[in-house]
């Protein structure tokens, strides 16, 4: 930073109780020019929720298990490269989602994915994202439940689903395109309802996802405001962090409120959507 003409940085360590919101608030109060969030998606989201609307750029130094935001946006995974992008890159404006009052940058989900995530917590430090897929095996026979989806002013959709996942970006680890049309700068969020029970049924879902197809087991839509009502409370999660249980979700989009620092544009290249 000194070589590039920056002042001595302000160092603020996250804690188990505060993964980044308080630190980002202190940084904003100090009127910094840039916040670098070093951690996983939970830390990045905590910082983003605080900085939304402030105009202060947020840079990502991926240091978590999944790092889904960085992977979806093509940000560098190597620490030195990520710091270089933070100090020399270009800014773009991203959307944030809000689910039951909690911000998210990547995905929020209720049902199967949250149950598997909750079960994987103890193995996560040792196996990384493989712990999630291993934990998911224990929930393959969980029964789908009745779900009512009301998106914007469209008619309600009544179905039985194993999981409802809302995304600001669309790809899971290993590049699985859960929401292939999701864009983090289009002013919209995407939702998918997945229905499966048993190994064969989930294998069929996996094949459809790999081939980027829809079908009777996969229902998708885009929205600005979504209400999800379930017949029984289910575990839910935001950006890989368990949130407890809920019987409903209210999800809205905060369009273009986060300034994210990304790679600088190459000479002669066109600006990506959302770059202003």
GUMIGU-139628 format. One line per 8 residues: number of its first residue (from 1); their letters; for each residue x, y, z of N, C-alpha, C. Coordinates in steps of 0.001 Angstrom, whole numbers, plus 500000, padded with zeros to 6 digits. Layout:
<pts>
NUM = a = X Y Z X Y Z X Y Z  ... .
</pts>
This chain:
<pts>
1 = xxxxxxxx = 500833 498799 500000 500000 500000 500000 500869 501252 500000  501956 501219 500763 502857 502373 500792 503462 502627 499419  503851 501561 498719 504439 501714 497395 503465 502339 496401  502178 502131 496626 501168 502666 495712 500578 503991 496203  501192 504553 497252 500795 505886 497684 499648 505943 498669  499325 504809 499285 498239 504785 500263 498784 505072 501661  497925 505614 502517 498287 505823 503912 498339 504486 504644  498873 504532 505862 498873 503346 506717 497440 502862 506905 .
9 = xxxxxxxx = 497161 501575 506660 495778 501097 506766 495313 501013 508211  493995 501098 508379 493358 500906 509673 493009 499423 509792  493587 498739 510799 493382 497298 510967 492279 497055 511989  491246 496323 511620 490137 496019 512523 489835 494533 512434  490008 493805 513517 489809 492360 513502 488363 491992 513816  487827 491048 513049 486485 490546 513325 486516 489643 514558  485338 489362 515084 485222 488489 516253 484136 487454 515985  484018 486485 516879 482968 485472 516736 481589 486110 516811 .
17 = xxxxxxxx = 481453 487157 517609 480158 487828 517771 479880 488848 516682  480921 489382 516062 480763 490398 515025 481680 490053 513857  481124 489440 512799 481949 489017 511665 482370 490149 510742  481978 491409 511040 482438 492485 510171 481615 493751 510169  480372 493695 510625 479499 494871 510558 480050 496025 511388  480433 495737 512629 480955 496789 513494 482257 497368 512982  483111 496520 512413 484385 496982 511891 484177 497878 510661  483256 497486 509785 482961 498314 508616 482361 499650 509035 .
25 = xxxxxxxx = 481548 499636 510097 480970 500882 510602 482064 501814 511124  483032 501262 511866 484142 502061 512376 484969 502612 511222  485170 501806 510189 485933 502252 509022 485208 503397 508319  483892 503269 508173 483110 504326 507522 483159 505609 508341  483068 505477 509659 483139 506652 510526 484499 507328 510447  485539 506541 510166 486890 507093 509999 487086 507694 508611  486060 507605 507766 486046 508189 506426 487172 507632 505555  487286 506308 505579 488294 505657 504741 487874 505727 503276 .
33 = xxxxxxxx = 488825 505488 502397 488555 505495 500956 488213 504114 500421  488520 503074 501197 488324 501703 500732 488288 500771 501934  487389 499784 501888 487354 498735 502910 487716 497416 502246  488694 496708 502819 489085 495391 502329 488588 494359 503327  487701 493505 502904 487136 492472 503777 487864 491160 503531  488593 490691 504536 489327 489435 504424 488594 488376 505224  487994 487411 504532 487222 486367 505193 486367 485637 504194  485356 484942 504703 484426 484219 503850 483243 485079 503460 .
41 = xxxxxxxx = 482246 484448 502841 481078 485185 502374 480327 485855 503522  480342 485247 504717 479666 485850 505852 480287 487173 506245  481611 487239 506270 482316 488474 506599 482088 489532 505529  482169 489127 504267 481966 490065 503166 480557 490649 503219  479566 489806 503473 478187 490281 503539 477975 491216 504710  478571 490904 505868 478438 491773 507037 478997 493162 506739  480136 493221 506067 480715 494512 505695 479842 495218 504654  479364 494452 503672 478555 495033 502601 477265 495645 503140 .
49 = xxxxxxxx = 476631 494970 504091 475377 495477 504654 475590 496826 505318  476739 497009 505950 477046 498276 506607 477401 499359 505607  478105 498999 504548 478594 499989 503587 477570 500336 502516  476488 499569 502412 475482 499811 501365 474977 501254 501428  475027 501928 500294 474546 503299 500205 475553 504345 500636  476716 503927 501154 477704 504890 501645 478600 505436 500538  478707 504696 499436 479611 505084 498375 481043 504638 498592  481344 504017 499742 482698 503533 500017 482880 502185 499339 .
57 = xxxxxxxx = 483891 502028 498492 484088 500745 497806 484492 499638 498778  484036 498430 498471 484388 497234 499227 485206 496319 498328  486371 495896 498819 487196 494924 498106 487178 493615 498878  487316 492511 498157 487221 491179 498759 488570 490482 498714  489041 490046 499892 490225 489206 499999 489738 487834 500434  489474 486914 499502 488820 485645 499838 489649 484811 500814  489046 484482 501954 489756 483682 502948 488801 482739 503665  487705 482382 502995 486719 481505 503609 486716 480121 502989 .
65 = xxxxxxxx = 485633 479400 503238 485511 478038 502731 485001 478014 501297  483896 478702 501049 483303 478679 499720 483706 479833 498837  483750 481048 499417 484095 482263 498663 483248 482369 497393  481944 482167 497551 481076 482113 496372 480953 483447 495660  480944 484544 496410 480848 485835 495732 482057 486045 494828  483236 485829 495368 484451 486019 494576 484463 485110 493353  484058 483866 493527 484068 482924 492402 483039 483330 491341  481864 483758 491759 480841 484155 490800 481220 485409 490035 .
73 = xxxxxxxx = 481969 486311 490676 482332 487570 490033 483686 487520 489347  484367 486365 489438 485670 486249 488804 486754 487055 489493  486619 487265 490809 487636 487984 491566 488810 487049 491858  490011 487584 492019 491175 486724 492281 491030 485972 493594  491450 484714 493610 491419 483922 494820 492735 483997 495581  493839 484229 494891 495144 484348 495536 495228 485681 496270  495777 485660 497485 495773 486848 498339 496482 488033 497677  497694 487838 497174 498446 488946 496587 497701 489560 495404 .
81 = xxxxxxxx = 497113 488702 494575 496362 489199 493421 495118 489965 493873  494465 489480 494931 493275 490158 495439 493617 491537 495989  494757 491655 496673 495181 492964 497184 495487 493913 496028  496148 493409 494988 496451 494251 493831 495176 494783 493192  494167 493923 493030 492888 494360 492466 492234 495393 493377  492316 495174 494690 491715 496117 495636 492307 497516 495486  493604 497588 495222 494289 498882 495182 494321 499510 493799  494091 498731 492760 494244 499255 491396 493026 499018 490518 .
89 = xxxxxxxx = 491997 498346 491010 490886 497919 490170 489860 499007 489890  488757 498581 489295 487655 499482 488940 486441 499152 489796  485584 500136 489989 484398 499954 490827 483179 499608 489983  482325 498767 490537 481042 498451 489919 479977 498478 491010  478727 498641 490616 477625 498752 491563 476845 497444 491589  476704 496858 492765 476009 495589 492922 474736 495753 493729  473814 494814 493499 472589 494724 494297 472863 493941 495570  472014 494152 496565 471987 493303 497746 470573 492787 497927 .
97 = xxxxxxxx = 470445 491587 498480 469146 491062 498842 468911 491282 500330  467643 491349 500703 467266 491447 502117 466205 490385 502369  466507 489436 503254 465575 488356 503607 465254 488458 505090  463992 488688 505377 463556 488860 506776 464438 489850 507520  464770 490947 506828 465549 492011 507440 467042 491812 507438  467538 490686 506897 468972 490402 506884 469508 490502 505459  470613 491238 505294 471210 491394 503968 471914 490120 503514  471936 489914 502200 472767 488866 501621 473286 489316 500264 .
105 = xxxxxxxx = 474470 488817 499922 475098 489133 498649 475083 487964 497695  475046 486761 498246 475164 485554 497433 473805 484860 497339  473419 484119 498367 472170 483362 498345 471569 483257 499739  470259 483198 499755 469511 482857 500962 468659 481645 500624  468504 480742 501576 467747 479533 501286 467026 479010 502504  465970 478270 502257 465207 477659 503331 464855 476227 502929  465031 475302 503877 464731 473904 503602 465983 473058 503517  466059 472227 502483 467115 471225 502345 468515 471810 502447 .
113 = xxxxxxxx = 468790 472900 501728 470150 473449 501721 470563 473931 503095  469621 474543 503828 469934 475042 505170 470132 473895 506164  469351 472813 506000 469550 471652 506875 470924 471037 506648  471312 470891 505371 472628 470328 505063 473736 471248 505565  473545 472551 505407 474548 473505 505875 474711 473415 507388  473601 473331 508093 473649 473246 509551 474373 471969 509994  474109 470868 509300 474738 469591 509654 476224 469553 509326  476666 470428 508439 478061 470385 507984 479007 471244 508812 .
121 = xxxxxxxx = 478489 472003 509762 479315 473005 510437 480550 472423 511121  480403 471266 511781 481532 470711 512523 482633 470174 511600  482235 469734 510393 483212 469182 509454 483779 470228 508499  483175 471415 508493 483508 472434 507509 484982 472843 507554  485545 472982 508766 486934 473428 508890 487913 472405 508324  487522 471133 508364 488430 470075 507916 488242 469705 506449  486983 469767 505972 486689 469285 504621 486289 470376 503644  486146 471613 504131 485704 472685 503252 484285 472419 502749 .
129 = xxxxxxxx = 484031 472807 501456 482682 472637 500924 482303 471174 500736  483275 470264 500765 482948 468841 500695 482096 468425 501888  482258 469115 503020 481463 468811 504213 479982 469041 503945  479668 470065 503159 478265 470351 502828 477659 469214 502013  478377 468761 500995 477845 467693 500156 477739 466382 500930  478687 466142 501839 478617 464948 502672 477410 465014 503598  477185 466174 504208 476033 466339 505098 474721 466214 504335  474719 466654 503075 473491 466599 502274 473008 465170 502072 .
137 = xxxxxxxx = 473941 464210 502063 473557 462813 501873 472606 462338 502958  472749 462902 504159 471879 462503 505261 470482 463077 505182  470243 463952 504205 468928 464587 504097 468232 464281 502772  468752 463320 502016 468186 463041 500698 466756 462525 500768  466385 461880 501877 465051 461312 501989 464067 462241 502708  464504 463451 503049 463596 464410 503681 462422 464705 502749  461237 464778 503325 460037 464982 502503 459880 466444 502096  459528 466703 500836 459193 468069 500424 457965 468561 501194 .
145 = xxxxxxxx = 457863 469870 501374 456714 470431 502064 456006 471434 501161  454788 471784 501545 454001 472719 500740 454549 474134 500912  454711 474821 499772 455268 476169 499745 454402 477044 498852  454163 478268 499289 453429 479249 498489 454384 480394 498164  454587 480656 496866 455474 481721 496410 454654 482843 495783  454854 484048 496277 454178 485224 495706 455252 486225 495294  455471 486353 493981 456524 487211 493441 455915 488444 492786  456277 489615 493301 455773 490885 492790 454240 490844 492723 .
153 = xxxxxxxx = 453663 491231 491592 452201 491251 491485 451648 490038 490737  452481 489024 490511 452054 487841 489763 451211 486917 490635  450432 486048 490020 449636 485086 490799 450532 484199 491647  450034 483793 492808 450797 482936 493710 451029 481566 493078  452172 480977 493394 452519 479637 492930 452505 478705 494128  451651 477680 494068 451485 476722 495165 452138 475407 494732  453142 474955 495478 453851 473731 495100 454419 473048 496335  454950 471851 496119 455684 471148 497161 457160 471218 496795 .
161 = xxxxxxxx = 457991 471624 497754 459398 471842 497461 460276 471327 498593  461457 470882 498224 462458 470473 499206 463258 471667 499690  463502 472625 498800 464273 473814 499135 463825 474965 498257  463872 476161 498817 463663 477394 498074 464915 478234 498269  465593 478555 497161 466859 479266 497235 466766 480542 496397  467100 481658 497033 467071 482965 496381 468498 483403 496142  468807 483827 494917 470187 484165 494592 470364 485535 493985  471432 486208 494418 471903 487425 493767 472919 487048 492690 .
169 = xxxxxxxx = 473596 485910 492905 474448 485275 491898 473958 483841 491741  474474 483115 490744 473812 481870 490408 474560 480568 490551  475897 480601 490752 476661 479361 490711 477059 478878 492099  476982 477560 492283 477400 476894 493509 478852 476449 493365  479458 475923 494446 480797 475343 494295 480810 474291 493192  481951 474131 492548 482144 473236 491406 481472 473768 490151  481033 475043 490191 480484 475668 489005 479087 475224 488628  478339 474626 489561 476971 474200 489279 476072 475428 489175 .
177 = xxxxxxxx = 475420 475597 488021 474605 476781 487759 473198 476567 488314  473005 476895 489575 471692 476750 490197 470711 477765 489639  471181 478984 489433 470353 480069 488890 471117 480692 487723  471068 480079 486554 471938 480491 485445 471705 481906 484944  470525 482479 485203 470242 483826 484715 470494 484906 485758  470929 484537 486949 471122 485512 488024 472282 486451 487702  472050 487748 487881 473077 488768 487693 473043 489686 488921  474205 489990 489500 474211 490775 490731 474042 492277 490533 .
185 = xxxxxxxx = 473779 492699 489291 473672 494135 489022 472499 494466 488101  471481 493599 488099 470339 493833 487205 469117 494368 487931  469229 494653 489235 468099 495163 489999 467056 494126 490332  467395 492848 490110 466466 491750 490353 467152 490661 491162  466344 489807 491792 466831 488590 492409 466174 487407 491708  466797 486242 491801 466271 485022 491193 465956 484010 492282  464929 483213 492074 464554 482182 493041 464345 480866 492318  464745 479773 492969 464496 478441 492453 463878 477596 493559 .
193 = xxxxxxxx = 462840 476871 493208 462243 475889 494108 462563 474511 493557  463217 473686 494378 463658 472361 493961 462858 471308 494717  462376 470299 493994 461574 469239 494593 462214 467887 494306  462566 467171 495369 463176 465839 495209 463086 465091 496532  463073 463766 496434 463130 462913 497627 463742 461579 497230  464833 461226 497881 465527 459990 497558 466673 460215 496600  467587 459249 496565 468809 459386 495775 468531 459566 494293  467655 458726 493719 467397 458796 492278 466805 460151 491893 .
201 = xxxxxxxx = 465893 460648 492732 465264 461933 492442 466275 463075 492495  467154 463052 493498 468163 464098 493598 469198 463984 492485  469491 462767 492037 470406 462608 490907 469799 463205 489644  468500 463066 489483 467830 463671 488327 467916 465193 488396  467744 465747 489598 467880 467199 489774 469301 467632 489431  470281 466894 489938 471675 467226 489650 471978 467221 488165  471430 466244 487452 471640 466175 486004 471025 467385 485309  469807 467761 485723 469157 468935 485133 469975 470200 485379 .
209 = xxxxxxxx = 470541 470318 486590 471344 471504 486897 472620 471535 486073  473275 470387 485940 474508 470334 485168 474263 470659 483701  473097 470246 483194 472751 470508 481791 472055 471855 481612  471887 472578 482755 471239 473885 482743 469834 473820 482160  469095 472812 482590 467717 472648 482146 466753 472862 483300  465519 473209 482951 464453 473248 483934 463707 471929 483906  462527 471915 484483 461737 470691 484493 460756 470700 485633  460044 469587 485783 459023 469503 486812 459601 469630 488210 .
217 = xxxxxxxx = 460871 469275 488385 461487 469317 489706 462167 470642 490019  462272 471519 489027 462978 472792 489208 462111 473921 488662  461724 474846 489521 460918 475997 489104 461682 477273 489437  461851 478158 488448 462604 479387 488640 461778 480609 488257  462104 481756 488857 461513 483032 488469 462404 484157 488984  462192 485354 488444 462888 486548 488927 461882 487470 489594  462378 488371 490438 461450 489225 491186 462191 490418 491788  461397 491357 492277 461903 492448 493116 461448 492271 494561 .
225 = xxxxxxxx = 460293 491649 494729 459803 491351 496074 459147 489975 496071  459521 489158 497050 459044 487777 497107 458596 487444 498521  457440 486758 498606 456961 486243 499887 456904 484716 499783  457563 484051 500719 457599 482592 500770 456899 482146 502047  455826 481373 501893 455092 480847 503044 455159 479324 503016  455546 478728 504150 455698 477285 504251 454685 476717 505241  454317 475458 505028 453325 474847 505916 453890 474538 507299  455217 474513 507424 455868 474274 508712 457210 474984 508728 .
233 = xxxxxxxx = 457659 475388 509889 458943 476073 510000 460089 475169 509538  461064 475793 508862 462221 475083 508338 463490 475879 508660  464662 475207 508728 465909 475948 508863 466122 476845 507644  466746 477996 507863 467077 478861 506739 468478 479430 506934  469071 479911 505843 470455 480390 505873 470627 481603 504972  471648 482363 505290 472052 483505 504465 473553 483419 504229  473943 483356 502976 475356 483347 502590 476186 482376 503422  475627 481170 503613 476349 480120 504307 476303 480196 505815 .
241 = xxxxxxxx = 475487 481105 506379 475381 481239 507826 473986 480799 508270  473879 479775 509148 472564 479343 509634 471848 480467 510376  470545 480618 510121 469747 481689 510705 468653 481182 511638  468656 479883 511962 467587 479336 512794 466464 478773 511942  465236 478921 512406 464074 478379 511704 463068 479490 511413  462311 479300 510319 461292 480279 509940 460188 479591 509168  459003 480152 509241 457870 479641 508488 457542 480505 507289  458227 481629 507181 458028 482503 506024 459268 483347 505801 .
249 = xxxxxxxx = 459447 483769 504548 460515 484696 504189 459917 485829 503370  460334 487036 503676 460026 488193 502848 461344 488698 502296  461463 488717 500970 462738 489010 500331 462559 490178 499363  463445 491158 499473 463438 492306 498570 464856 492553 498072  464972 493398 497051 466284 493719 496492 466598 495185 496754  467845 495450 497104 468363 496804 497270 469270 497038 496075  468724 497652 495040 469405 497699 493743 470548 498702 493723  471722 498232 493269 472852 499098 492996 473396 499877 494170 .
257 = xxxxxxxx = 473245 499352 495384 473626 500120 496568 475040 499830 497070  475671 498776 496550 477017 498432 497009 478041 498730 495922  479097 499451 496286 480211 499695 495369 481255 498614 495622  481518 497791 494625 482480 496702 494761 483691 496956 493881  484872 496768 494442 486112 496947 493699 486471 495634 492994  486597 495705 491682 486936 494527 490894 488099 494800 489974  488456 493829 489119 489585 494011 488199 489370 495207 487282  490447 495936 487004 490378 497067 486085 490083 496574 484680 .
265 = xxxxxxxx = 489397 497400 483906 489081 497035 482531 490341 497078 481670  490445 496112 480777 491572 496103 479837 491330 497127 478739  492394 497721 478214 492243 498695 477125 491455 498094 475973  490441 498823 475526 489643 498365 474396 488487 497467 474771  488394 497047 476050 487295 496178 476443 486088 497004 476864  484925 496385 476816 483685 497057 477171 483412 496893 478661  482765 497885 479240 482436 497815 480657 481420 496705 480902  481616 495981 481998 480649 494952 482371 479376 495605 482874 .
273 = xxxx = 478225 494884 482806 476989 495444 483337 477194 495862 484784  476668 497036 485109 476762 497509 486484 477954 498406 486726  478902 498515 485784 480036 499412 485947 479604 500805 485507  479833 501782 486390 479415 503150 486057 480614 504098 486122 .
</pts>
